[in-house]
Amino acid sequence: MSSASAGLGLRERKKQQTREALHRAAVRLYAERGTDSVTVNDICAAAEVSPRTFFNYYESKGDALLDWNEDRAGGSLAERIAARPSEERPLSAVREAINAGVRHLQQRLAWREYQQLARQNPRLVATAFADSPRTQALIAEGVARRIGAAPDDLYPRALAGAVHAITRAALAHWNSEDPSSDLLAIMNASFDLLETGFPCPA
């Protein structure tokens, strides 16, 4: 049992296990059959649950594959940024909130398998990045809440755009098939570049 599950009641642990089983089944089936040959019924059969149960957790098979479950990561990205210690600079708060999210994802059994699947299926990558405007909006919202600004002010928007760009670069650089390739280390190196103004490499 993970540390995140240890504090949950039996009912919540079972719900979490069911959701994880559906997500893992979706990742495995997409990897085996491709993006167009998997149905909700296939995922349900693999996870041994009913379609009715499936739709208690996800609206579509794509949702089961991507599984953006913010509650398990400690709230939305905006909430995690806003909750960081007040003495942290906005960029540092964003960095720590994203790092916490990465650590949470890395604890999930299907994380590396999903990243491998995304690399093998460019259409899936496009689907995942379709959420990018929402991610940037959440970063801008969290920053705005920290500094008492509006999310559409220039500072929150510019910071969110810069962070999103380096995050995408880090994911592109990371080799999910190499166990020694450390996503968190790459993310931190990317943040270091942003914080120091991108000095030219020696």
Summary of the structure (lengths in Angstrom):
residues: 202
radius of gyration: 18.1
end to end distance: 45.8
largest distance: 58.0
contacts: 556
relative contact order: 0.10
helix: 70%
strand: 0%
